Amino acid sequence: MITKFVIIKYIITAAVVVLVSEFAKASDKLGGLIAALPLVTVLTLIWLYVEKQPMSKISNHAYYTFWYVIPTLPMFLLFPYLLPKWGFWPTLLSCVVMTLVIFYVYAITLKQFGVNLL
């Protein structure tokens, strides 16, 4: 059963995505800045706290988010380079595939240092 709280979570979370896209239409720099803010992570941490999840769960979410962000960063350099050459969908698909490959190699590498992401 969907509760009133779940509906409010959906509305607020969706509003953040719409807000970012609206700012991006008005200004590339401002849209990029707002998109770079960890708004989804902050909202997730708030939702976990409000839903009385254990502090260890909230802490682990922040910890793993840090490690998962790093392998996504190359995509933001490759995307603007490929976009004028390949078009939107092929660029997006290739960036997603590249990010998955980088993440896999990254996770295997980090495992040797005691960070288990898989």
Helices and strands as residue ranges (DSSP letters): H 4-26, H 28-36, H 39-50, H 55-69, G 70-72, H 73-86, H 88-111
